[in-house]
Amino acid sequence: MSNYINKEQDRRLFNIDGHIKVINSEMGDVKKDIGTVKTDLATVKTDVCWLKRFFFIVATASIASLIGVLIGLLR
C-alpha cells in the first residue's frame, strides 16, 4: 500500500515539475512581449506629441482670429 502511495506521489510531483517548466518558459515569452509592448507604447506616445502641438496651434490661431473679429466689430 505504501509503495503505491509513494509511486502516486512521485507521479504527481513529476507532473507538477513538468507544469512548472512549461510555466517558466511561457513567463520568459511573456516578459519579452511586455518589453515589446512598452517600446510600442513609448513610440505611440512620441508620435502623438506632434498631434497635440498641431491642435494647440490651431486652437491658438482660432482664438486669435476670434479676438481680431471682435476688435473689428467694436470699431
Backbone as XML, in Angstrom:
<?xml version="1.0"?>
<chain id="A" units="angstrom">
  <residue number="1" name="MET">
    <atom name="N" x="0.825" y="-1.198" z="0.000"/>
    <atom name="CA" x="0.000" y="0.000" z="0.000"/>
    <atom name="C" x="0.870" y="1.264" z="0.000"/>
  </residue>
  <residue number="2" name="SER">
    <atom name="N" x="1.896" y="1.271" z="0.868"/>
    <atom name="CA" x="2.722" y="2.477" z="0.935"/>
    <atom name="C" x="3.550" y="2.645" z="-0.343"/>
  </residue>
  <residue number="3" name="ASN">
    <atom name="N" x="3.890" y="1.523" z="-0.998"/>
    <atom name="CA" x="4.618" y="1.594" z="-2.261"/>
    <atom name="C" x="3.758" y="2.268" z="-3.333"/>
  </residue>
  <residue number="4" name="TYR">
    <atom name="N" x="2.473" y="1.942" z="-3.345"/>
    <atom name="CA" x="1.541" y="2.565" z="-4.300"/>
    <atom name="C" x="1.422" y="4.065" z="-4.033"/>
  </residue>
  <residue number="5" name="ILE">
    <atom name="N" x="1.323" y="4.429" z="-2.765"/>
    <atom name="CA" x="1.208" y="5.850" z="-2.394"/>
    <atom name="C" x="2.470" y="6.595" z="-2.812"/>
  </residue>
  <residue number="6" name="ASN">
    <atom name="N" x="3.627" y="6.007" z="-2.601"/>
    <atom name="CA" x="4.883" y="6.655" z="-2.990"/>
    <atom name="C" x="4.964" y="6.835" z="-4.504"/>
  </residue>
  <residue number="7" name="LYS">
    <atom name="N" x="4.539" y="5.810" z="-5.262"/>
    <atom name="CA" x="4.554" y="5.927" z="-6.723"/>
    <atom name="C" x="3.590" y="7.009" z="-7.195"/>
  </residue>
  <residue number="8" name="GLU">
    <atom name="N" x="2.428" y="7.061" z="-6.555"/>
    <atom name="CA" x="1.433" y="8.081" z="-6.930"/>
    <atom name="C" x="1.962" y="9.482" z="-6.620"/>
  </residue>
  <residue number="9" name="GLN">
    <atom name="N" x="2.601" y="9.642" z="-5.470"/>
    <atom name="CA" x="3.183" y="10.941" z="-5.122"/>
    <atom name="C" x="4.295" y="11.313" z="-6.098"/>
  </residue>
  <residue number="10" name="ASP">
    <atom name="N" x="5.124" y="10.346" z="-6.453"/>
    <atom name="CA" x="6.196" y="10.606" z="-7.418"/>
    <atom name="C" x="5.625" y="11.025" z="-8.773"/>
  </residue>
  <residue number="11" name="ARG">
    <atom name="N" x="4.557" y="10.349" z="-9.203"/>
    <atom name="CA" x="3.931" y="10.692" z="-10.479"/>
    <atom name="C" x="3.373" y="12.113" z="-10.440"/>
  </residue>
  <residue number="12" name="ARG">
    <atom name="N" x="2.710" y="12.453" z="-9.350"/>
    <atom name="CA" x="2.142" y="13.804" z="-9.223"/>
    <atom name="C" x="3.242" y="14.860" z="-9.173"/>
  </residue>
  <residue number="13" name="LEU">
    <atom name="N" x="4.309" y="14.583" z="-8.435"/>
    <atom name="CA" x="5.425" y="15.533" z="-8.379"/>
    <atom name="C" x="6.069" y="15.697" z="-9.751"/>
  </residue>
  <residue number="14" name="PHE">
    <atom name="N" x="6.179" y="14.612" z="-10.499"/>
    <atom name="CA" x="6.734" y="14.687" z="-11.847"/>
    <atom name="C" x="5.842" y="15.553" z="-12.736"/>
  </residue>
  <residue number="15" name="ASN">
    <atom name="N" x="4.521" y="15.372" z="-12.619"/>
    <atom name="CA" x="3.586" y="16.189" z="-13.400"/>
    <atom name="C" x="3.689" y="17.663" z="-13.016"/>
  </residue>
  <residue number="16" name="ILE">
    <atom name="N" x="3.783" y="17.923" z="-11.720"/>
    <atom name="CA" x="3.904" y="19.310" z="-11.251"/>
    <atom name="C" x="5.199" y="19.924" z="-11.767"/>
  </residue>
  <residue number="17" name="ASP">
    <atom name="N" x="6.282" y="19.156" z="-11.718"/>
    <atom name="CA" x="7.565" y="19.650" z="-12.216"/>
    <atom name="C" x="7.478" y="19.988" z="-13.702"/>
  </residue>
  <residue number="18" name="GLY">
    <atom name="N" x="6.796" y="19.146" z="-14.466"/>
    <atom name="CA" x="6.607" y="19.424" z="-15.894"/>
    <atom name="C" x="5.811" y="20.695" z="-16.120"/>
  </residue>
  <residue number="19" name="HIS">
    <atom name="N" x="4.758" y="20.876" z="-15.334"/>
    <atom name="CA" x="3.942" y="22.087" z="-15.466"/>
    <atom name="C" x="4.739" y="23.336" z="-15.092"/>
  </residue>
  <residue number="20" name="ILE">
    <atom name="N" x="5.561" y="23.229" z="-14.069"/>
    <atom name="CA" x="6.379" y="24.370" z="-13.645"/>
    <atom name="C" x="7.365" y="24.754" z="-14.749"/>
  </residue>
  <residue number="21" name="LYS">
    <atom name="N" x="7.951" y="23.760" z="-15.418"/>
    <atom name="CA" x="8.877" y="24.058" z="-16.515"/>
    <atom name="C" x="8.163" y="24.774" z="-17.656"/>
  </residue>
  <residue number="22" name="VAL">
    <atom name="N" x="6.951" y="24.316" z="-17.977"/>
    <atom name="CA" x="6.176" y="24.963" z="-19.042"/>
    <atom name="C" x="5.833" y="26.395" z="-18.649"/>
  </residue>
  <residue number="23" name="ILE">
    <atom name="N" x="5.409" y="26.590" z="-17.403"/>
    <atom name="CA" x="5.046" y="27.932" z="-16.927"/>
    <atom name="C" x="6.257" y="28.858" z="-16.982"/>
  </residue>
  <residue number="24" name="ASN">
    <atom name="N" x="7.404" y="28.375" z="-16.543"/>
    <atom name="CA" x="8.610" y="29.215" z="-16.565"/>
    <atom name="C" x="9.008" y="29.592" z="-17.984"/>
  </residue>
  <residue number="25" name="SER">
    <atom name="N" x="8.885" y="28.668" z="-18.917"/>
    <atom name="CA" x="9.239" y="29.003" z="-20.299"/>
    <atom name="C" x="8.253" y="30.014" z="-20.878"/>
  </residue>
  <residue number="26" name="GLU">
    <atom name="N" x="6.976" y="29.872" z="-20.539"/>
    <atom name="CA" x="5.984" y="30.831" z="-21.030"/>
    <atom name="C" x="6.153" y="32.191" z="-20.369"/>
  </residue>
  <residue number="27" name="MET">
    <atom name="N" x="6.589" y="32.224" z="-19.117"/>
    <atom name="CA" x="6.829" y="33.503" z="-18.443"/>
    <atom name="C" x="7.941" y="34.276" z="-19.145"/>
  </residue>
  <residue number="28" name="GLY">
    <atom name="N" x="8.956" y="33.578" z="-19.621"/>
    <atom name="CA" x="10.019" y="34.248" z="-20.375"/>
    <atom name="C" x="9.473" y="34.891" z="-21.633"/>
  </residue>
  <residue number="29" name="ASP">
    <atom name="N" x="8.574" y="34.181" z="-22.322"/>
    <atom name="CA" x="7.960" y="34.742" z="-23.531"/>
    <atom name="C" x="7.102" y="35.949" z="-23.190"/>
  </residue>
  <residue number="30" name="VAL">
    <atom name="N" x="6.372" y="35.871" z="-22.080"/>
    <atom name="CA" x="5.513" y="36.987" z="-21.671"/>
    <atom name="C" x="6.362" y="38.209" z="-21.334"/>
  </residue>
  <residue number="31" name="LYS">
    <atom name="N" x="7.477" y="37.997" z="-20.646"/>
    <atom name="CA" x="8.351" y="39.119" z="-20.299"/>
    <atom name="C" x="8.910" y="39.785" z="-21.556"/>
  </residue>
  <residue number="32" name="LYS">
    <atom name="N" x="9.256" y="38.987" z="-22.566"/>
    <atom name="CA" x="9.743" y="39.560" z="-23.823"/>
    <atom name="C" x="8.647" y="40.374" z="-24.499"/>
  </residue>
  <residue number="33" name="ASP">
    <atom name="N" x="7.424" y="39.839" z="-24.487"/>
    <atom name="CA" x="6.303" y="40.545" z="-25.110"/>
    <atom name="C" x="5.989" y="41.842" z="-24.381"/>
  </residue>
  <residue number="34" name="ILE">
    <atom name="N" x="6.099" y="41.850" z="-23.056"/>
    <atom name="CA" x="5.839" y="43.072" z="-22.289"/>
    <atom name="C" x="6.858" y="44.141" z="-22.655"/>
  </residue>
  <residue number="35" name="GLY">
    <atom name="N" x="8.113" y="43.760" z="-22.833"/>
    <atom name="CA" x="9.128" y="44.724" z="-23.259"/>
    <atom name="C" x="8.794" y="45.326" z="-24.607"/>
  </residue>
  <residue number="36" name="THR">
    <atom name="N" x="8.292" y="44.505" z="-25.512"/>
    <atom name="CA" x="7.897" y="44.997" z="-26.834"/>
    <atom name="C" x="6.719" y="45.942" z="-26.727"/>
  </residue>
  <residue number="37" name="VAL">
    <atom name="N" x="5.756" y="45.609" z="-25.861"/>
    <atom name="CA" x="4.585" y="46.471" z="-25.675"/>
    <atom name="C" x="5.012" y="47.817" z="-25.104"/>
  </residue>
  <residue number="38" name="LYS">
    <atom name="N" x="5.933" y="47.816" z="-24.143"/>
    <atom name="CA" x="6.411" y="49.076" z="-23.570"/>
    <atom name="C" x="7.080" y="49.930" z="-24.642"/>
  </residue>
  <residue number="39" name="THR">
    <atom name="N" x="7.873" y="49.310" z="-25.496"/>
    <atom name="CA" x="8.537" y="50.041" z="-26.574"/>
    <atom name="C" x="7.517" y="50.613" z="-27.542"/>
  </residue>
  <residue number="40" name="ASP">
    <atom name="N" x="6.517" y="49.797" z="-27.910"/>
    <atom name="CA" x="5.477" y="50.266" z="-28.829"/>
    <atom name="C" x="4.685" y="51.408" z="-28.215"/>
  </residue>
  <residue number="41" name="LEU">
    <atom name="N" x="4.388" y="51.318" z="-26.920"/>
    <atom name="CA" x="3.638" y="52.372" z="-26.239"/>
    <atom name="C" x="4.436" y="53.665" z="-26.210"/>
  </residue>
  <residue number="42" name="ALA">
    <atom name="N" x="5.735" y="53.579" z="-25.959"/>
    <atom name="CA" x="6.577" y="54.774" z="-25.963"/>
    <atom name="C" x="6.613" y="55.391" z="-27.351"/>
  </residue>
  <residue number="43" name="THR">
    <atom name="N" x="6.651" y="54.571" z="-28.375"/>
    <atom name="CA" x="6.651" y="55.079" z="-29.749"/>
    <atom name="C" x="5.351" y="55.793" z="-30.057"/>
  </residue>
  <residue number="44" name="VAL">
    <atom name="N" x="4.233" y="55.215" z="-29.639"/>
    <atom name="CA" x="2.932" y="55.841" z="-29.879"/>
    <atom name="C" x="2.834" y="57.155" z="-29.126"/>
  </residue>
  <residue number="45" name="LYS">
    <atom name="N" x="3.337" y="57.202" z="-27.880"/>
    <atom name="CA" x="3.292" y="58.447" z="-27.111"/>
    <atom name="C" x="4.075" y="59.548" z="-27.809"/>
  </residue>
  <residue number="46" name="THR">
    <atom name="N" x="5.236" y="59.236" z="-28.339"/>
    <atom name="CA" x="6.017" y="60.270" z="-29.009"/>
    <atom name="C" x="5.384" y="60.652" z="-30.337"/>
  </residue>
  <residue number="47" name="ASP">
    <atom name="N" x="4.703" y="59.713" z="-30.978"/>
    <atom name="CA" x="4.035" y="60.028" z="-32.235"/>
    <atom name="C" x="2.828" y="60.927" z="-32.022"/>
  </residue>
  <residue number="48" name="VAL">
    <atom name="N" x="2.228" y="60.893" z="-30.833"/>
    <atom name="CA" x="1.041" y="61.690" z="-30.554"/>
    <atom name="C" x="1.418" y="63.120" z="-30.160"/>
  </residue>
  <residue number="49" name="CYS">
    <atom name="N" x="2.663" y="63.347" z="-29.766"/>
    <atom name="CA" x="3.081" y="64.687" z="-29.343"/>
    <atom name="C" x="2.886" y="65.709" z="-30.453"/>
  </residue>
  <residue number="50" name="TRP">
    <atom name="N" x="3.186" y="65.361" z="-31.694"/>
    <atom name="CA" x="3.015" y="66.314" z="-32.790"/>
    <atom name="C" x="1.547" y="66.645" z="-32.968"/>
  </residue>
  <residue number="51" name="LEU">
    <atom name="N" x="0.662" y="65.689" z="-32.694"/>
    <atom name="CA" x="-0.770" y="65.930" z="-32.827"/>
    <atom name="C" x="-1.240" y="66.940" z="-31.779"/>
  </residue>
  <residue number="52" name="LYS">
    <atom name="N" x="-0.732" y="66.813" z="-30.562"/>
    <atom name="CA" x="-1.073" y="67.775" z="-29.509"/>
    <atom name="C" x="-0.599" y="69.174" z="-29.891"/>
  </residue>
  <residue number="53" name="ARG">
    <atom name="N" x="0.614" y="69.275" z="-30.406"/>
    <atom name="CA" x="1.138" y="70.581" z="-30.811"/>
    <atom name="C" x="0.307" y="71.178" z="-31.937"/>
  </residue>
  <residue number="54" name="PHE">
    <atom name="N" x="-0.080" y="70.339" z="-32.893"/>
    <atom name="CA" x="-0.884" y="70.811" z="-34.015"/>
    <atom name="C" x="-2.206" y="71.398" z="-33.526"/>
  </residue>
  <residue number="55" name="PHE">
    <atom name="N" x="-2.909" y="70.670" z="-32.654"/>
    <atom name="CA" x="-4.182" y="71.174" z="-32.154"/>
    <atom name="C" x="-4.005" y="72.405" z="-31.274"/>
  </residue>
  <residue number="56" name="PHE">
    <atom name="N" x="-2.888" y="72.506" z="-30.549"/>
    <atom name="CA" x="-2.619" y="73.705" z="-29.766"/>
    <atom name="C" x="-2.440" y="74.908" z="-30.689"/>
  </residue>
  <residue number="57" name="ILE">
    <atom name="N" x="-1.725" y="74.723" z="-31.789"/>
    <atom name="CA" x="-1.525" y="75.822" z="-32.749"/>
    <atom name="C" x="-2.844" y="76.213" z="-33.391"/>
  </residue>
  <residue number="58" name="VAL">
    <atom name="N" x="-3.658" y="75.223" z="-33.770"/>
    <atom name="CA" x="-4.954" y="75.514" z="-34.386"/>
    <atom name="C" x="-5.859" y="76.249" z="-33.401"/>
  </residue>
  <residue number="59" name="ALA">
    <atom name="N" x="-5.880" y="75.797" z="-32.144"/>
    <atom name="CA" x="-6.724" y="76.453" z="-31.140"/>
    <atom name="C" x="-6.247" y="77.875" z="-30.884"/>
  </residue>
  <residue number="60" name="THR">
    <atom name="N" x="-4.952" y="78.082" z="-30.811"/>
    <atom name="CA" x="-4.413" y="79.422" z="-30.588"/>
    <atom name="C" x="-4.754" y="80.344" z="-31.753"/>
  </residue>
  <residue number="61" name="ALA">
    <atom name="N" x="-4.626" y="79.851" z="-32.967"/>
    <atom name="CA" x="-4.950" y="80.664" z="-34.142"/>
    <atom name="C" x="-6.442" y="80.984" z="-34.182"/>
  </residue>
  <residue number="62" name="SER">
    <atom name="N" x="-7.274" y="80.039" z="-33.799"/>
    <atom name="CA" x="-8.721" y="80.282" z="-33.787"/>
    <atom name="C" x="-9.092" y="81.344" z="-32.766"/>
  </residue>
  <residue number="63" name="ILE">
    <atom name="N" x="-8.514" y="81.262" z="-31.588"/>
    <atom name="CA" x="-8.799" y="82.265" z="-30.555"/>
    <atom name="C" x="-8.295" y="83.630" z="-30.993"/>
  </residue>
  <residue number="64" name="ALA">
    <atom name="N" x="-7.120" y="83.679" z="-31.601"/>
    <atom name="CA" x="-6.583" y="84.958" z="-32.072"/>
    <atom name="C" x="-7.476" y="85.555" z="-33.152"/>
  </residue>
  <residue number="65" name="SER">
    <atom name="N" x="-7.993" y="84.724" z="-34.048"/>
    <atom name="CA" x="-8.879" y="85.256" z="-35.093"/>
    <atom name="C" x="-10.202" y="85.725" z="-34.499"/>
  </residue>
  <residue number="66" name="LEU">
    <atom name="N" x="-10.718" y="85.038" z="-33.499"/>
    <atom name="CA" x="-11.945" y="85.492" z="-32.830"/>
    <atom name="C" x="-11.738" y="86.840" z="-32.148"/>
  </residue>
  <residue number="67" name="ILE">
    <atom name="N" x="-10.601" y="87.002" z="-31.501"/>
    <atom name="CA" x="-10.300" y="88.285" z="-30.856"/>
    <atom name="C" x="-10.179" y="89.376" z="-31.912"/>
  </residue>
  <residue number="68" name="GLY">
    <atom name="N" x="-9.548" y="89.047" z="-33.034"/>
    <atom name="CA" x="-9.426" y="90.026" z="-34.125"/>
    <atom name="C" x="-10.784" y="90.424" z="-34.679"/>
  </residue>
  <residue number="69" name="VAL">
    <atom name="N" x="-11.674" y="89.475" z="-34.843"/>
    <atom name="CA" x="-13.022" y="89.781" z="-35.342"/>
    <atom name="C" x="-13.780" y="90.631" z="-34.336"/>
  </residue>
  <residue number="70" name="LEU">
    <atom name="N" x="-13.664" y="90.321" z="-33.062"/>
    <atom name="CA" x="-14.352" y="91.114" z="-32.032"/>
    <atom name="C" x="-13.833" y="92.552" z="-32.001"/>
  </residue>
  <residue number="71" name="ILE">
    <atom name="N" x="-12.533" y="92.708" z="-32.139"/>
    <atom name="CA" x="-11.968" y="94.066" z="-32.171"/>
    <atom name="C" x="-12.466" y="94.799" z="-33.404"/>
  </residue>
  <residue number="72" name="GLY">
    <atom name="N" x="-12.552" y="94.100" z="-34.538"/>
    <atom name="CA" x="-13.069" y="94.711" z="-35.770"/>
    <atom name="C" x="-14.527" y="95.126" z="-35.627"/>
  </residue>
  <residue number="73" name="LEU">
    <atom name="N" x="-15.316" y="94.361" z="-34.915"/>
    <atom name="CA" x="-16.727" y="94.703" z="-34.712"/>
    <atom name="C" x="-16.895" y="95.896" z="-33.775"/>
  </residue>
  <residue number="74" name="LEU">
    <atom name="N" x="-15.984" y="96.050" z="-32.834"/>
    <atom name="CA" x="-16.088" y="97.147" z="-31.880"/>
    <atom name="C" x="-15.711" y="98.489" z="-32.508"/>
  </residue>
  <residue number="75" name="ARG">
    <atom name="N" x="-14.989" y="98.501" z="-33.587"/>
    <atom name="CA" x="-14.576" y="99.763" z="-34.204"/>
    <atom name="C" x="-15.662" y="100.387" z="-34.970"/>
  </residue>
</chain>
